[in-house]
Amino acid sequence: MSSNREYSTAGTLRLGATETSPCFRASSEAGGKTNLFKELEFHQVRKHSQHTAGDAFMVHKDSRNNRLLTVLSDGLGSGVKANILANMTARMAIKFAESDTDFVHYAKVIMNSLPVCKVRKIAYATFTVVDCRPDGSVQIVEQGNPPFILLRGGEPIEIDCREYGSTQGDYRRLRVYRFDAHPEDRIVFFSDGVTESGMGSATYPLGWRIQGCAEFTQKLVGADPRMSARTLAEQVVRGALQKEPERKAYDDITCGVLYFRTPRRTLLASGPPFSEKRDADYAETIRSFDGHTIVSGGTSAEIVARELNAKIETDLFRFRRSTLPPVSRIEGVDLVTEGILTLTETLNLLDGKPRPAQENAAVLLADQLLDSDVIQILVGTKINQAHQDPNLPVELEIRRSLMRRIATVLETTYFKEVKLEFI
């Protein structure tokens, strides 16, 4: 872990105690002829001398029109003043974009209404707005922020843009891009804390710059074509931080990544069916599922193993220092964990609890859910009397309530498509 922990910042939408901000994820099916999913995440480090980030990252899913809107705004300077200006700008941009009118007009309104620094003659906040439509079309509006990078086929490509001037002078220009997304496209956008990282050093006298960022992202995706938006955003921020003297952020560093892909699917099954007559159907649903499969609960695992004529092998040594029960293996199932304790800890992680230093079953389960776009949750409704004991800790909620809460946080916080089914 880097020594920069004390300078970490919380993300605009989530809080945590990790070195950098937790990533925000939004997954949404593009639909139409493209049928793509949009995975959106960001990573952020605030300036080392500040307690508040001067960059704002906001996301809005317009469920009425199935649009995904995101804004990255960079307030002038750093700290509280920059944070207020960045958040104000981002909220205005989201509201205007959501209105589905001519956003170029409203972008000019935002640009012209922002106060201008009398000394530096630049706006008090810059912004990048990304508007994704259900048919796979994308509109990006930039004012003052570095140009975004579009990775297509693993390589950065150029997209034509239209530029609009400001009524207050040519020192502010509005860039507007319109294009159709392709499968495996990645849009990487950031504040100037990324492109200007390392500025003034012997190695990077002019900073990392767009070209350096583009080459870096191309190399990362080339080495791992399935790299998630979460990992790519984090790697870009870490790459920028490594350019800074003593690896201390001398400006707020924020990177967002939008990844268009075919949906990744996961089935989470927990609890035995209400009727034993459904055991075979329960196991067959897991066996035939097209995607990753997770079984949580000892009784559930026994049913699946019996019906699939497979053995359960418990790994007692993988997480021997963990306070949670160990993971197991069943042929044909990707992850097998204990039930209520592991699911409760998984919910805590999804709700923003810092990740433990050592991996455990809950970390594996949470990571798999976060790496998925479509999640089917299959809940057995047979009552386990052990979990109705009032003397047990409050955290041991009955399974149905716990799974509902997991489904809710996946839908509302991470914008997942979740199907909850009781059997």
C-alpha positions as CSV (number, residue, x, y, z in Angstrom):
1,M,0.0,0.0,0.0
2,S,1.3,3.4,-1.0
3,S,2.3,6.0,1.6
4,N,-0.3,8.3,0.0
5,R,-3.1,6.7,2.1
6,E,-3.4,9.9,4.3
7,Y,-4.3,11.9,1.2
8,S,-7.0,9.6,-0.1
9,T,-10.4,11.0,-1.0
10,A,-13.9,9.7,-1.0
11,G,-15.6,9.4,-4.3
12,T,-18.5,11.7,-5.2
13,L,-21.0,8.9,-4.6
14,R,-19.4,6.5,-2.2
15,L,-17.2,6.7,0.9
16,G,-14.3,4.5,2.0
17,A,-11.0,4.3,3.8
18,T,-8.9,3.0,1.0
19,E,-5.9,4.7,-0.5
20,T,-7.9,6.1,-3.3
21,S,-11.6,6.5,-3.8
22,P,-13.8,3.4,-4.3
23,C,-14.9,3.1,-7.9
24,F,-18.4,3.8,-8.9
25,R,-20.0,1.4,-11.3
26,A,-23.0,1.9,-13.5
27,S,-24.1,-0.9,-15.9
28,S,-26.8,-0.3,-18.4
29,E,-27.9,-2.3,-21.4
30,A,-27.6,-0.2,-24.5
31,G,-30.4,-2.2,-26.2
32,G,-31.4,-1.7,-29.9
33,K,-29.2,-3.1,-32.6
34,T,-26.0,-2.9,-30.6
35,N,-27.3,-4.7,-27.4
36,L,-24.2,-3.5,-25.5
37,F,-23.7,-2.9,-21.8
38,K,-22.1,0.2,-20.5
39,E,-19.8,-0.3,-17.6
40,L,-18.8,3.1,-16.0
41,E,-16.4,3.6,-13.1
42,F,-14.0,6.2,-11.8
43,H,-11.0,6.4,-9.5
44,Q,-9.7,9.5,-7.7
45,V,-6.9,10.8,-5.5
46,R,-7.2,14.3,-4.0
47,K,-4.4,16.8,-3.8
48,H,-2.0,15.7,-1.0
49,S,-2.4,18.9,1.1
50,Q,-6.2,19.0,1.0
51,H,-9.0,17.1,2.8
52,T,-11.6,17.6,0.1
53,A,-11.3,16.7,-3.6
54,G,-11.6,19.6,-6.1
55,D,-12.9,17.3,-8.8
56,A,-16.5,16.1,-9.0
57,F,-17.7,12.9,-10.7
58,M,-21.5,12.5,-11.0
59,V,-23.6,9.8,-12.7
60,H,-27.3,9.8,-13.5
61,K,-29.3,7.0,-15.1
62,D,-32.4,8.3,-16.9
63,S,-34.6,5.2,-16.5
64,R,-37.3,6.8,-18.6
65,N,-35.2,7.0,-21.7
66,N,-32.6,4.5,-20.7
67,R,-29.8,7.0,-21.0
68,L,-26.6,7.0,-18.9
69,L,-25.3,10.5,-18.1
70,T,-22.0,11.3,-16.4
71,V,-20.1,14.5,-15.7
72,L,-16.5,15.0,-14.6
73,S,-15.9,18.6,-13.4
74,D,-12.6,20.1,-12.3
75,G,-12.9,23.1,-10.0
76,L,-10.2,25.8,-10.2
77,G,-7.5,25.3,-7.6
78,S,-8.1,22.7,-4.9
79,G,-9.9,22.1,-1.6
80,V,-13.3,23.2,-0.5
81,K,-13.8,26.1,-2.9
82,A,-12.9,24.0,-5.9
83,N,-15.1,21.2,-4.6
84,I,-18.1,23.5,-4.4
85,L,-17.6,24.9,-7.9
86,A,-17.0,21.5,-9.4
87,N,-20.1,20.0,-7.8
88,M,-22.2,23.0,-8.8
89,T,-21.1,22.7,-12.4
90,A,-21.6,18.9,-12.5
91,R,-25.1,19.2,-11.1
92,M,-26.1,21.9,-13.6
93,A,-24.7,19.8,-16.4
94,I,-26.6,16.7,-15.3
95,K,-29.9,18.7,-15.1
96,F,-29.4,20.3,-18.5
97,A,-28.4,17.0,-20.2
98,E,-31.4,15.2,-18.6
99,S,-33.8,17.7,-20.1
100,D,-33.0,16.2,-23.5
101,T,-32.9,19.5,-25.3
102,D,-30.0,21.0,-27.3
103,F,-27.2,20.4,-24.8
104,V,-24.7,22.4,-26.8
105,H,-26.9,25.5,-26.1
106,Y,-27.0,24.7,-22.4
107,A,-23.3,23.8,-22.3
108,K,-22.7,27.4,-23.5
109,V,-25.0,28.7,-20.8
110,I,-23.0,26.8,-18.2
111,M,-19.7,27.9,-19.7
112,N,-20.7,31.6,-19.8
113,S,-22.3,31.6,-16.4
114,L,-19.3,30.3,-14.6
115,P,-17.2,33.0,-13.0
116,V,-13.8,33.7,-14.5
117,C,-10.5,34.1,-12.6
118,K,-9.4,37.7,-13.0
119,V,-5.7,36.7,-12.8
120,R,-5.5,33.5,-14.9
121,K,-8.4,34.4,-17.2
122,I,-9.9,30.9,-17.1
123,A,-13.2,29.6,-15.9
124,Y,-13.6,28.5,-12.3
125,A,-14.6,25.0,-13.3
126,T,-14.2,22.8,-16.4
127,F,-16.3,19.9,-17.4
128,T,-16.7,16.8,-19.5
129,V,-20.2,15.4,-20.1
130,V,-20.8,11.9,-21.5
131,D,-24.3,11.1,-22.8
132,C,-25.0,7.5,-23.8
133,R,-28.2,6.7,-25.6
134,P,-30.0,3.3,-25.7
135,D,-29.2,2.9,-29.4
136,G,-25.5,3.0,-28.6
137,S,-24.9,6.5,-29.8
138,V,-22.6,8.7,-27.7
139,Q,-22.4,12.5,-27.3
140,I,-19.4,14.0,-25.4
141,V,-19.1,17.7,-24.6
142,E,-15.8,19.0,-23.2
143,Q,-15.0,22.5,-21.9
144,G,-11.5,23.0,-20.5
145,N,-10.8,19.3,-19.6
146,P,-8.2,17.3,-21.5
147,P,-9.7,15.5,-24.6
148,F,-11.0,12.0,-23.9
149,I,-9.3,8.8,-25.3
150,L,-11.3,6.3,-27.3
151,L,-9.8,2.9,-27.4
152,R,-11.2,0.8,-30.2
153,G,-9.7,-2.6,-31.0
154,G,-7.3,-1.9,-28.2
155,E,-5.9,1.2,-30.0
156,P,-6.6,4.9,-29.5
157,I,-8.5,6.5,-32.5
158,E,-9.4,10.0,-33.3
159,I,-13.0,11.2,-33.4
160,D,-14.0,14.4,-35.3
161,C,-15.4,17.1,-33.2
162,R,-17.1,20.5,-33.6
163,E,-15.8,23.4,-31.7
164,Y,-17.9,26.4,-30.4
165,G,-16.5,29.6,-29.1
166,S,-17.5,31.5,-26.0
167,T,-19.1,34.9,-25.9
168,Q,-16.6,35.8,-23.2
169,G,-13.5,35.2,-25.4
170,D,-11.6,32.6,-27.3
171,Y,-9.8,31.3,-24.2
172,R,-12.7,28.9,-23.6
173,R,-13.7,26.5,-26.3
174,L,-16.5,23.9,-26.3
175,R,-15.7,20.6,-28.1
176,V,-18.6,18.3,-29.1
177,Y,-18.2,14.8,-30.3
178,R,-20.9,12.4,-31.7
179,F,-20.3,8.8,-32.6
180,D,-21.7,5.3,-32.3
181,A,-20.1,2.9,-29.8
182,H,-18.7,-0.4,-31.0
183,P,-18.3,-3.6,-28.9
184,E,-15.2,-3.4,-26.7
185,D,-14.9,0.4,-27.0
186,R,-13.5,2.1,-24.0
187,I,-13.8,5.9,-23.4
188,V,-11.2,7.1,-20.9
189,F,-11.7,10.7,-19.6
190,F,-9.9,12.6,-16.9
191,S,-9.1,15.8,-15.2
192,D,-5.8,17.6,-15.9
193,G,-4.3,16.1,-12.8
194,V,-3.7,13.1,-15.0
195,T,-2.2,14.7,-18.0
196,E,-0.2,17.2,-16.0
197,S,1.2,14.7,-13.5
198,G,4.9,14.9,-13.2
199,M,5.1,18.4,-14.7
200,G,8.4,20.1,-14.1
201,S,10.3,16.9,-13.5
202,A,13.3,15.8,-15.5
203,T,11.4,12.9,-17.0
204,Y,8.1,14.7,-17.6
205,P,8.9,18.4,-17.9
206,L,5.6,19.1,-19.7
207,G,3.6,16.4,-17.7
208,W,2.4,13.0,-18.8
209,R,0.2,14.6,-21.5
210,I,-2.5,13.0,-23.6
211,Q,0.0,11.0,-25.7
212,G,1.5,9.4,-22.7
213,C,-1.9,8.5,-21.3
214,A,-3.0,7.0,-24.6
215,E,0.1,4.9,-24.9
216,F,-0.3,3.7,-21.3
217,T,-4.0,2.7,-21.7
218,Q,-3.2,1.0,-25.0
219,K,-0.5,-1.1,-23.3
220,L,-2.8,-2.0,-20.4
221,V,-5.7,-3.1,-22.6
222,G,-3.3,-4.9,-25.0
223,A,-2.0,-7.0,-22.1
224,D,-5.5,-7.7,-20.7
225,P,-8.3,-7.2,-23.4
226,R,-11.0,-8.1,-20.8
227,M,-9.8,-5.4,-18.3
228,S,-12.7,-3.9,-16.5
229,A,-13.5,-0.2,-16.3
230,R,-12.8,-0.4,-12.6
231,T,-9.2,-1.7,-13.1
232,L,-8.4,0.6,-16.0
233,A,-9.5,3.7,-14.1
234,E,-7.5,2.7,-11.1
235,Q,-4.4,1.9,-13.1
236,V,-4.5,5.3,-14.9
237,V,-4.7,7.2,-11.6
238,R,-1.9,5.1,-10.1
239,G,0.1,5.7,-13.3
240,A,-0.3,9.4,-12.9
241,L,0.5,9.3,-9.2
242,Q,3.8,7.5,-9.9
243,K,4.9,10.4,-12.1
244,E,4.6,12.9,-9.2
245,P,7.5,13.7,-6.9
246,E,7.4,11.3,-3.8
247,R,4.2,9.9,-5.3
248,K,2.2,12.8,-3.7
249,A,-0.6,14.2,-5.8
250,Y,0.1,17.8,-6.5
251,D,-3.4,18.2,-8.0
252,D,-6.6,16.3,-7.8
253,I,-6.4,13.2,-10.0
254,T,-9.6,11.7,-11.4
255,C,-10.2,9.2,-14.2
256,G,-13.4,7.8,-15.5
257,V,-13.7,4.8,-17.9
258,L,-16.8,3.8,-19.9
259,Y,-16.6,0.3,-21.3
260,F,-19.0,-1.0,-23.9
261,R,-19.3,-4.8,-23.9
262,T,-21.6,-7.8,-24.1
263,P,-23.2,-8.3,-20.6
264,R,-21.4,-10.4,-18.0
265,R,-23.8,-12.6,-16.2
266,T,-23.7,-14.2,-12.7
267,L,-26.1,-16.4,-10.8
268,L,-26.1,-16.3,-7.0
269,A,-28.0,-19.1,-5.4
270,S,-28.5,-19.3,-1.6
271,G,-30.8,-21.4,0.5
272,P,-32.6,-24.7,-0.1
273,P,-35.9,-24.7,-2.0
274,F,-39.1,-24.6,0.0
275,S,-40.0,-28.1,-1.3
276,E,-37.5,-30.9,-1.7
277,K,-39.3,-31.7,-5.0
278,R,-37.7,-28.6,-6.4
279,D,-34.1,-29.6,-5.6
280,A,-33.4,-31.1,-9.0
281,D,-34.7,-27.9,-10.7
282,Y,-32.6,-25.8,-8.4
283,A,-29.4,-27.7,-9.3
284,E,-30.3,-27.8,-13.0
285,T,-30.7,-24.0,-13.1
286,I,-27.2,-23.6,-11.7
287,R,-25.7,-26.2,-14.0
288,S,-27.2,-24.8,-17.2
289,F,-26.7,-21.1,-16.4
290,D,-24.8,-19.2,-19.1
291,G,-22.3,-17.3,-16.9
292,H,-20.6,-17.4,-13.6
293,T,-22.3,-19.3,-10.8
294,I,-22.1,-18.9,-7.0
295,V,-23.6,-21.0,-4.3
296,S,-23.8,-19.6,-0.8
297,G,-24.8,-21.9,2.1
298,G,-23.8,-25.3,3.3
299,T,-27.2,-26.9,2.8
300,S,-27.5,-25.3,-0.7
301,A,-24.1,-26.7,-1.6
302,E,-25.0,-30.2,-0.4
303,I,-28.2,-30.1,-2.6
304,V,-26.3,-29.0,-5.7
305,A,-23.5,-31.5,-5.2
306,R,-26.0,-34.4,-4.6
307,E,-28.1,-33.5,-7.6
308,L,-25.1,-33.0,-9.9
309,N,-23.4,-36.1,-8.6
310,A,-20.4,-34.1,-7.6
311,K,-18.2,-33.9,-4.5
312,I,-17.8,-30.9,-2.1
313,E,-14.1,-30.2,-1.4
314,T,-13.5,-27.6,1.4
315,D,-10.3,-25.5,1.1
316,L,-9.3,-25.1,4.7
317,F,-5.9,-23.4,4.0
318,R,-6.7,-20.7,1.4
319,F,-8.1,-18.1,3.9
320,R,-6.9,-19.7,7.1
321,R,-6.4,-16.3,8.8
322,S,-9.9,-15.1,7.9
323,T,-12.7,-14.9,10.5
324,L,-15.2,-16.1,7.8
325,P,-15.8,-19.7,7.0
326,P,-13.6,-21.1,4.2
327,V,-14.6,-21.6,0.5
328,S,-15.4,-24.9,-1.1
329,R,-15.3,-26.4,-4.5
330,I,-18.0,-28.2,-6.6
331,E,-17.3,-29.2,-10.1
332,G,-19.3,-26.9,-12.4
333,V,-19.7,-24.1,-9.9
334,D,-17.4,-21.2,-9.9
335,L,-17.6,-20.2,-6.2
336,V,-19.0,-22.0,-3.2
337,T,-19.2,-20.2,0.2
338,E,-20.9,-20.4,3.6
339,G,-24.2,-18.7,3.8
340,I,-25.4,-16.0,6.2
341,L,-22.0,-14.8,7.6
342,T,-20.4,-14.5,4.2
343,L,-23.4,-12.9,2.6
344,T,-23.7,-10.3,5.5
345,E,-20.0,-9.4,5.0
346,T,-20.5,-9.2,1.3
347,L,-23.4,-6.7,1.8
348,N,-21.1,-4.7,4.1
349,L,-18.4,-4.5,1.4
350,L,-20.9,-3.5,-1.2
351,D,-22.2,-0.8,1.2
352,G,-18.7,0.8,1.4
353,K,-16.9,-1.1,4.2
354,P,-13.1,-1.0,3.5
355,R,-11.7,-4.2,2.0
356,P,-9.7,-6.3,4.5
357,A,-6.0,-6.6,4.1
358,Q,-6.4,-10.3,3.5
359,E,-8.8,-11.7,0.9
360,N,-11.7,-13.9,2.1
361,A,-14.8,-15.5,0.8
362,A,-16.9,-12.3,1.0
363,V,-14.3,-10.3,-1.0
364,L,-14.4,-13.0,-3.7
365,L,-18.2,-12.9,-3.8
366,A,-18.4,-9.1,-3.8
367,D,-15.8,-8.8,-6.6
368,Q,-17.6,-11.3,-8.8
369,L,-20.9,-9.4,-8.3
370,L,-19.2,-6.1,-9.1
371,D,-17.6,-7.6,-12.2
372,S,-21.0,-8.6,-13.6
373,D,-23.6,-6.7,-15.5
374,V,-26.7,-8.9,-15.1
375,I,-27.2,-10.8,-11.8
376,Q,-29.8,-13.4,-11.2
377,I,-30.3,-14.1,-7.5
378,L,-32.0,-17.4,-6.7
379,V,-33.3,-17.6,-3.1
380,G,-34.5,-20.8,-1.4
381,T,-37.3,-20.2,1.0
382,K,-37.0,-23.2,3.3
383,I,-36.6,-21.8,6.8
384,N,-33.3,-22.5,8.5
385,Q,-34.3,-22.6,12.2
386,A,-30.7,-21.8,13.3
387,H,-31.0,-18.3,12.0
388,Q,-34.2,-17.6,13.8
389,D,-32.5,-17.8,17.2
390,P,-33.0,-14.4,18.9
391,N,-29.8,-14.9,20.8
392,L,-27.7,-14.8,17.6
393,P,-26.1,-11.4,16.6
394,V,-28.3,-8.9,14.8
395,E,-26.1,-9.3,11.7
396,L,-27.4,-12.7,11.1
397,E,-30.5,-11.7,9.2
398,I,-32.8,-14.2,7.7
399,R,-31.8,-15.1,4.2
400,R,-34.7,-13.5,2.3
401,S,-34.2,-10.1,3.9
402,L,-30.4,-10.2,3.4
403,M,-30.7,-11.2,-0.3
404,R,-33.3,-8.4,-0.9
405,R,-30.8,-5.9,0.6
406,I,-28.0,-7.2,-1.6
407,A,-30.2,-6.9,-4.7
408,T,-31.2,-3.3,-3.7
409,V,-27.7,-2.1,-3.2
410,L,-26.6,-3.7,-6.5
411,E,-29.5,-1.9,-8.3
412,T,-29.4,1.5,-6.7
413,T,-25.7,2.0,-6.0
414,Y,-24.1,0.1,-8.9
415,F,-26.9,0.3,-11.4
416,K,-26.9,-3.5,-12.0
417,E,-29.7,-5.3,-13.7
418,V,-30.8,-7.7,-11.0
419,K,-33.5,-10.4,-11.1
420,L,-34.5,-11.7,-7.7
421,E,-36.4,-15.1,-7.7
422,F,-37.7,-17.1,-4.7
423,I,-38.0,-20.8,-5.0
